Amino acid sequence: MSKDALYQQLDAWIEAHFDEEVAYLQALVQVPTDTPPGNNAPHARRTAELLAAMGLPAEAHAVPQAEVEAAGLQSITNLIVRRRYGDGGPVVALNAHGDVVPPGEGWTHGPYSGDVEDGRLYGRAAAVSKSDFATYTFALRALEALQRPLKGGVELHFTYDEEFGGELGPGWLLRQGLTRPDLLLAAGFSYQVVTAHNGCLQMELTVHGRMAHAAIPHTGIDALQGAVTILNALYAQNERYRQVRSRVPGIEHPYLNVGRIEGGTNTNVVPGKVVLRLDRRMIPEEDPVEVEATLRQVIADAAAGFAGTVEVRRLLLARSLQPLPGHERLVAPLQRHAQAVFGEAIPTSGTPLYTDVRLYGEQGIPAAIYGAGPRTVLESNAKRADEHLVLADLRRATQVVARTLLDLLAPD
């Protein structure tokens, strides 16, 4: 049978089972995985039940509770589905994360409803990235439904620590020696194949002053005033970052965001402590060690005239993802089949996001990012109210992934 005929069989199987795929995604969305607080083991249990009902038993790997709590979370159980075929082919891992940010306000559909309206499925993680639990599960099922000889293997990695950096998700599985695939495909969007992404440095600054009554402020040390001086220096540095340009399409320049500020006790009290949390996105060309050292120096210089003290603590260092030799084995068929299925050229590019895919890259595993989703994060409302997925994109992305797996695993 020709490859084209096999592709058509894959497409037809996915079309025939698409209602089942949508119901699977709805069931995944209906189990909350808000992180924080990060109680994600119940979702893993539900996912494993659904997979077992489809004939895909999953290994459940619970992260030790002490490690989970040290990371500020409540429970993590990562899943691996292993499918082994004949000798001689690659093991291809498909990774998607189930943890998500809390829903926030402003929803017109329940954030855990899985409502379908006008061809869109609504709910937190409908697009990022429970959608690709569905994409990858049903691509694998379609491949095996062909009942053709295959080489190598497929692993589904469904993990629960992307929002906090991935170290207790894919990072933990890799460190424990529980997996070592030859290639890695991770959750993404349908209209681009991502081969590089930014790194991320997150830091916490604690500015210590001395509390005092507002009627006698000279007896205190205003921590907020010290924090403002540091903030001004950070924002000035942010303007300088705009002059640094990345050579990776889709990635522009480094930038810094101060995302959280806490401090003070009351209106009539000189604040004795202010805490800032910042996020510094690093383009692939930057050295993370140098970035952190420079940022610490900017903070120290700004705080030099402050009468109090400043503590700086690193919260996260996520390195960038860069293409590794061999990644084209994934990229070429993904692009070819995406163009055939979507009827348009699907480019390769970088993304300013950071993901836990970098953890596979750090182990020398060639990786690409592709899955079900819109052209941009903004279009999906990811991490905003009314996050949704266009179901036509889910169906077509599943076809693209299934065809790519066939190319990688079918005997010559």
C-alpha positions as CSV (number, residue, x, y, z in Angstrom):
1,M,0.0,0.0,0.0
2,S,1.3,3.5,-0.9
3,K,2.2,6.0,1.8
4,D,-0.5,8.4,0.5
5,A,-3.1,5.7,0.9
6,L,-1.9,5.1,4.5
7,Y,-2.1,8.8,5.2
8,Q,-5.7,8.8,4.0
9,Q,-6.4,5.9,6.3
10,L,-5.0,7.8,9.2
11,D,-7.0,10.9,8.4
12,A,-10.2,8.8,8.0
13,W,-9.7,7.0,11.4
14,I,-9.2,10.4,13.1
15,E,-12.3,11.8,11.4
16,A,-14.4,8.8,12.4
17,H,-13.2,9.0,16.1
18,F,-13.2,12.8,16.4
19,D,-16.2,13.0,18.7
20,E,-14.5,10.6,21.0
21,E,-11.3,12.8,20.9
22,V,-13.4,15.9,21.8
23,A,-15.1,14.1,24.7
24,Y,-11.6,13.0,26.0
25,L,-10.4,16.6,25.9
26,Q,-13.6,17.8,27.7
27,A,-13.0,15.2,30.4
28,L,-9.4,16.5,30.9
29,V,-10.5,20.1,31.1
30,Q,-13.2,19.3,33.6
31,V,-10.6,18.3,36.2
32,P,-9.0,21.5,37.6
33,T,-5.2,21.7,37.7
34,D,-4.7,25.2,38.9
35,T,-1.0,25.9,39.8
36,P,-0.8,27.3,42.4
37,P,-1.9,25.5,44.5
38,G,-0.6,22.7,42.3
39,N,-2.7,19.6,43.4
40,N,-2.2,17.8,40.1
41,A,-2.2,14.1,41.1
42,P,-6.0,13.8,40.8
43,H,-5.8,14.9,37.1
44,A,-3.1,12.3,36.5
45,R,-5.3,9.6,38.0
46,R,-8.2,10.6,35.8
47,T,-6.0,10.8,32.7
48,A,-4.7,7.3,33.4
49,E,-8.2,6.0,33.8
50,L,-9.2,7.4,30.4
51,L,-6.0,6.1,28.8
52,A,-6.6,2.6,30.2
53,A,-10.1,2.5,28.8
54,M,-8.5,3.1,25.4
55,G,-6.0,0.3,25.8
56,L,-3.1,2.6,26.6
57,P,-1.9,1.7,30.1
58,A,0.1,4.5,31.8
59,E,2.9,4.3,34.3
60,A,2.3,6.6,37.2
61,H,5.4,8.2,38.6
62,A,4.7,10.2,41.8
63,V,7.2,12.8,42.7
64,P,8.2,12.5,46.4
65,Q,6.1,14.7,48.6
66,A,9.1,16.5,50.1
67,E,10.3,17.6,46.7
68,V,6.8,18.8,45.7
69,E,6.3,20.8,48.8
70,A,9.8,22.4,48.6
71,A,8.7,23.7,45.2
72,G,5.5,25.2,46.7
73,L,3.1,22.7,45.2
74,Q,0.8,20.0,46.6
75,S,1.1,16.9,44.5
76,I,2.6,15.8,41.2
77,T,2.2,12.4,39.4
78,N,3.7,12.3,35.9
79,L,2.5,9.7,33.4
80,I,4.4,7.7,30.8
81,V,2.7,5.5,28.2
82,R,5.2,3.3,26.4
83,R,4.6,1.6,23.1
84,R,7.4,-0.5,21.6
85,Y,7.4,-1.9,18.1
86,G,10.1,-3.5,16.0
87,D,13.8,-3.0,16.3
88,G,15.7,-0.4,14.4
89,G,13.6,2.8,14.7
90,P,13.7,5.8,17.0
91,V,11.7,6.2,20.2
92,V,9.6,9.4,19.8
93,A,8.3,11.0,22.9
94,L,5.2,13.3,22.8
95,N,5.0,15.6,25.8
96,A,2.2,17.9,27.0
97,H,1.7,19.5,30.4
98,G,-1.5,19.4,32.4
99,D,-0.8,22.1,35.0
100,V,-2.2,25.6,34.3
101,V,-2.5,29.0,35.9
102,P,-5.7,29.7,37.9
103,P,-8.6,30.8,35.7
104,G,-9.1,34.3,37.1
105,E,-12.3,36.3,36.3
106,G,-14.3,37.4,33.3
107,W,-15.3,34.0,31.9
108,T,-18.5,33.7,29.9
109,H,-18.1,29.9,29.8
110,G,-17.2,27.9,33.0
111,P,-13.4,27.5,33.1
112,Y,-13.8,23.8,33.8
113,S,-16.9,23.3,31.6
114,G,-15.4,22.0,28.4
115,D,-18.3,23.8,26.7
116,V,-18.4,23.5,22.9
117,E,-19.9,26.4,21.0
118,D,-19.5,27.5,17.4
119,G,-16.8,24.9,16.8
120,R,-14.7,26.0,19.8
121,L,-14.1,24.1,23.0
122,Y,-13.8,26.4,26.1
123,G,-12.0,25.9,29.4
124,R,-8.7,26.5,31.2
125,A,-6.0,24.5,29.4
126,A,-8.2,23.8,26.4
127,A,-5.5,25.3,24.2
128,V,-2.4,25.1,26.5
129,S,-1.9,22.3,26.7
130,K,-4.5,19.6,27.6
131,S,-5.4,20.0,23.9
132,D,-2.2,18.1,23.1
133,F,-3.0,15.3,25.5
134,A,-5.8,14.7,23.0
135,T,-3.7,15.4,19.8
136,Y,-1.0,13.0,20.9
137,T,-3.2,10.2,22.3
138,F,-5.4,10.1,19.2
139,A,-2.4,10.3,16.8
140,L,-0.9,7.3,18.5
141,R,-4.2,5.4,18.4
142,A,-4.7,6.2,14.7
143,L,-1.1,5.0,14.0
144,E,-1.7,1.7,15.8
145,A,-5.2,1.3,14.1
146,L,-3.4,0.9,10.8
147,Q,-2.0,-2.5,12.1
148,R,1.1,-2.1,10.0
149,P,4.6,-3.1,10.9
150,L,6.5,-0.4,12.7
151,K,10.0,0.2,14.1
152,G,11.0,2.0,17.2
153,G,8.5,3.2,19.7
154,V,6.3,6.0,21.0
155,E,6.1,7.4,24.5
156,L,3.4,9.8,25.8
157,H,4.8,12.0,28.5
158,F,2.0,13.8,30.4
159,T,3.6,15.9,33.1
160,Y,2.5,18.5,35.7
161,D,5.2,21.1,36.4
162,E,5.5,23.4,33.4
163,E,4.1,26.5,35.1
164,F,6.8,26.3,37.8
165,G,9.6,25.4,35.3
166,G,9.3,21.7,34.5
167,E,12.0,20.5,36.9
168,L,9.5,18.2,38.6
169,G,7.8,17.2,35.3
170,P,10.1,16.2,32.4
171,G,13.2,17.3,34.4
172,W,12.3,14.8,37.1
173,L,11.6,11.9,34.7
174,L,14.9,12.5,32.9
175,R,16.9,12.8,36.1
176,Q,15.4,9.5,37.4
177,G,16.4,7.7,34.2
178,L,12.8,6.8,33.5
179,T,13.0,7.9,29.9
180,R,15.6,8.7,27.2
181,P,13.8,9.1,23.9
182,D,15.6,9.7,20.6
183,L,13.3,12.5,19.5
184,L,10.8,14.8,21.4
185,L,7.7,16.5,20.1
186,A,6.0,18.9,22.6
187,A,2.8,20.7,22.8
188,G,2.4,23.8,20.5
189,F,0.2,25.4,18.0
190,S,-0.9,24.3,14.5
191,Y,0.4,27.0,12.3
192,Q,4.1,27.0,13.1
193,V,6.8,24.4,14.0
194,V,8.9,25.9,16.8
195,T,12.5,24.9,17.1
196,A,13.8,27.5,19.5
197,H,12.6,29.5,22.5
198,N,13.7,32.1,25.0
199,G,15.2,31.3,28.3
200,C,13.8,32.8,31.6
201,L,15.4,34.0,34.8
202,Q,13.0,34.8,37.6
203,M,14.3,36.5,40.8
204,E,12.9,37.8,44.1
205,L,14.2,41.0,45.6
206,T,13.5,41.7,49.3
207,V,14.1,45.3,50.3
208,H,14.5,45.6,54.0
209,G,14.0,49.0,55.7
210,R,12.7,49.8,59.2
211,M,9.0,50.4,60.1
212,A,8.0,53.7,61.7
213,H,4.9,55.7,62.5
214,A,4.0,58.0,59.5
215,A,4.0,61.0,62.0
216,I,7.7,60.5,62.6
217,P,9.0,59.0,59.4
218,H,12.6,60.0,60.1
219,T,12.8,57.2,62.7
220,G,12.3,54.6,60.0
221,I,13.9,53.5,56.7
222,D,11.4,53.5,53.8
223,A,11.7,50.2,52.0
224,L,9.3,51.3,49.3
225,Q,11.5,54.3,48.5
226,G,14.5,51.9,48.1
227,A,12.4,49.6,46.0
228,V,11.4,52.5,43.7
229,T,15.0,53.4,43.1
230,I,15.7,49.8,42.1
231,L,12.6,49.7,39.9
232,N,13.7,52.8,38.0
233,A,17.1,51.2,37.4
234,L,15.4,47.9,36.2
235,Y,13.1,49.8,33.8
236,A,16.1,51.8,32.4
237,Q,17.9,48.5,31.8
238,N,14.8,47.2,30.1
239,E,15.0,50.0,27.5
240,R,18.6,49.0,26.8
241,Y,17.5,45.4,26.1
242,R,15.5,46.7,23.1
243,Q,18.7,47.4,21.3
244,V,19.8,43.7,21.5
245,R,18.3,41.8,18.6
246,S,17.9,38.0,18.1
247,R,18.7,36.3,14.8
248,V,15.9,33.7,15.4
249,P,12.7,34.5,13.5
250,G,9.8,35.0,16.0
251,I,12.1,36.2,18.8
252,E,12.9,39.9,18.9
253,H,14.9,41.1,22.0
254,P,15.4,40.4,25.7
255,Y,13.0,42.0,28.1
256,L,12.3,42.3,31.8
257,N,9.0,42.4,33.6
258,V,8.3,43.1,37.3
259,G,5.2,41.1,37.8
260,R,4.6,41.2,41.5
261,I,5.1,43.8,44.3
262,E,4.2,43.3,48.0
263,G,4.9,45.5,51.0
264,G,3.8,47.7,53.8
265,T,1.4,47.1,56.6
266,N,-0.8,50.1,56.8
267,T,-1.4,53.5,55.3
268,N,0.1,55.3,58.4
269,V,3.2,53.1,58.6
270,V,6.5,53.6,56.9
271,P,6.9,50.3,55.0
272,G,9.7,48.2,56.5
273,K,9.8,45.5,53.8
274,V,8.9,45.4,50.1
275,V,9.2,42.3,47.9
276,L,9.6,42.4,44.1
277,R,9.4,39.5,41.7
278,L,10.9,39.9,38.3
279,D,11.0,37.9,35.1
280,R,13.9,38.3,32.7
281,R,13.4,36.7,29.2
282,M,16.7,35.7,27.6
283,I,17.1,35.3,23.8
284,P,18.9,32.1,22.6
285,E,22.1,34.0,21.9
286,E,22.5,35.2,25.6
287,D,24.6,33.5,28.3
288,P,22.3,32.9,31.3
289,V,25.3,33.2,33.8
290,E,26.2,36.6,32.3
291,V,22.6,37.8,32.3
292,E,22.1,37.0,36.0
293,A,25.5,38.6,37.0
294,T,24.6,41.8,35.1
295,L,21.2,42.0,36.6
296,R,22.5,41.5,40.1
297,Q,25.0,44.3,39.5
298,V,22.3,46.7,38.3
299,I,20.4,46.0,41.5
300,A,23.4,46.4,43.7
301,D,24.4,49.7,42.0
302,A,20.8,51.1,42.4
303,A,20.7,50.1,46.1
304,A,24.2,51.5,46.9
305,G,22.8,54.7,48.5
306,F,19.9,52.9,50.3
307,A,20.2,52.8,54.1
308,G,18.5,49.4,54.4
309,T,19.5,46.1,52.8
310,V,18.5,44.2,49.7
311,E,18.4,40.4,49.4
312,V,18.3,38.8,45.9
313,R,17.2,35.3,45.4
314,R,17.0,33.3,42.2
315,L,13.6,31.5,41.8
316,L,14.0,30.0,38.3
317,L,16.7,29.7,35.7
318,A,15.2,28.1,32.5
319,R,17.7,27.9,29.6
320,S,16.7,28.6,26.1
321,L,15.9,25.9,23.5
322,Q,18.1,25.8,20.5
323,P,18.0,23.4,17.5
324,L,20.1,20.3,18.0
325,P,21.5,18.1,15.2
326,G,18.8,15.6,14.2
327,H,15.8,17.8,14.9
328,E,15.2,18.1,11.2
329,R,14.0,14.4,11.3
330,L,10.9,15.8,13.1
331,V,10.7,19.2,11.5
332,A,10.7,18.1,7.8
333,P,7.7,15.7,8.0
334,L,5.8,18.1,10.4
335,Q,6.1,20.9,7.9
336,R,5.3,18.7,4.9
337,H,2.2,17.2,6.4
338,A,1.0,20.4,8.0
339,Q,1.2,22.1,4.6
340,A,-0.8,19.2,3.0
341,V,-3.5,19.2,5.8
342,F,-3.8,22.9,6.4
343,G,-3.3,24.0,2.8
344,E,-0.6,26.6,3.6
345,A,3.1,26.7,4.3
346,I,3.9,26.1,7.9
347,P,7.1,28.0,8.9
348,T,9.7,27.1,11.4
349,S,10.4,29.8,14.0
350,G,11.2,30.6,17.6
351,T,8.9,31.8,20.3
352,P,9.4,34.3,23.1
353,L,7.8,31.8,25.5
354,Y,9.9,29.4,27.5
355,T,8.8,25.8,27.9
356,D,9.9,22.6,29.6
357,V,11.1,21.3,26.2
358,R,14.4,22.9,27.0
359,L,15.0,20.1,29.6
360,Y,15.0,17.5,26.8
361,G,17.3,19.7,24.8
362,E,19.7,20.0,27.8
363,Q,19.9,16.1,27.6
364,G,20.9,16.3,24.0
365,I,17.5,15.1,22.7
366,P,16.5,16.8,19.4
367,A,13.1,18.5,19.9
368,A,10.4,20.4,18.1
369,I,7.2,22.0,19.3
370,Y,3.9,21.4,17.4
371,G,0.3,20.6,18.3
372,A,-3.3,21.9,18.3
373,G,-3.8,25.6,18.6
374,P,-4.2,28.9,16.8
375,R,-1.6,31.2,15.1
376,T,-0.8,33.1,18.3
377,V,-1.1,32.7,22.1
378,L,-3.3,35.8,22.1
379,E,-5.9,34.3,19.7
380,S,-6.4,31.3,22.1
381,N,-7.0,33.5,25.2
382,A,-4.4,31.2,26.9
383,K,-3.9,32.3,30.5
384,R,-6.9,34.7,30.1
385,A,-10.7,34.3,30.4
386,D,-12.5,32.2,27.9
387,E,-9.4,30.2,26.8
388,H,-10.5,28.0,23.9
389,L,-9.5,25.7,21.1
390,V,-10.9,25.7,17.5
391,L,-11.8,22.1,17.1
392,A,-10.9,22.0,13.4
393,D,-7.3,22.8,14.4
394,L,-7.4,19.9,16.9
395,R,-8.5,17.4,14.2
396,R,-6.0,18.6,11.6
397,A,-3.1,18.8,14.1
398,T,-3.9,15.2,15.1
399,Q,-3.7,14.2,11.5
400,V,-0.3,15.9,11.0
401,V,1.2,14.3,14.1
402,A,-0.1,10.8,13.1
403,R,1.3,11.1,9.6
404,T,4.7,12.3,11.0
405,L,4.8,9.3,13.4
406,L,4.1,7.0,10.4
407,D,7.0,8.5,8.5
408,L,9.4,8.1,11.5
409,L,8.4,4.6,12.4
410,A,7.3,2.8,9.3
411,P,9.9,0.4,7.8
412,D,11.5,1.8,4.6
